[in-house]
Amino acid sequence: MTSTYPVGADWGPLLKRAFTERHTPGRPLTTAQRRFLSAIVDNDEYWSGVANPLLWFGDAGLPHNRESLRTLVSAT
């Protein structure tokens, strides 16, 4: 995983694979999903203000901002 710019050819497809079903509030994350999202949350390169990841997060039913993702990861 690199940054927000190549999301379509890099970690976006991995996110889609990790969330084959849209995430719904209240449903716990699997261990693999939690680890994957933690890697995204912990990488400053993903949060440079580029909108490329928004569609990928939306398609997976995930929040678009870092703090909301951090909360989701730590809640499960």
BELPE-V563977 format. One record per pair of residues at least 12 apart in sequence whose ideal C-beta (glycine too) atoms are under 7 Angstrom apart, sorted by sequence separation. I is the first residue (numbers start at 0). J is the second residue. D is the distance in Angstrom with one decimal. If there is no record, write none. Layout:
I_J_D / I_J_D
This chain:
17_31_6.4 / 18_32_6.8 / 17_32_5.3 / 17_35_5.0 / 46_65_5.2 / 13_35_7.0 / 40_65_6.0 / 40_68_5.1 / 39_68_6.8 / 40_69_4.9 / 36_68_5.8 / 40_72_6.0 / 36_71_7.0 / 37_72_5.3 / 36_72_5.0 / 22_59_6.0 / 23_60_6.2 / 0_38_6.4 / 21_59_6.4 / 22_60_3.9 / 21_60_3.5 / 22_61_5.6 / 33_72_5.5 / 15_55_6.8 / 11_52_7.0 / 14_55_5.2 / 18_59_3.8 / 0_42_6.7 / 2_44_4.1 / 3_45_5.3 / 18_60_6.9 / 33_75_5.9 / 1_44_6.7 / 2_45_6.5 / 15_58_6.7 / 3_47_5.6 / 7_51_7.0 / 11_55_4.2 / 15_59_6.8 / 2_47_6.9 / 4_49_6.2 / 6_51_4.5 / 14_59_5.7 / 3_49_4.0 / 6_52_5.0 / 4_51_6.4 / 28_75_4.4 / 3_51_5.1 / 27_75_4.5 / 3_52_5.6 / 6_55_6.0
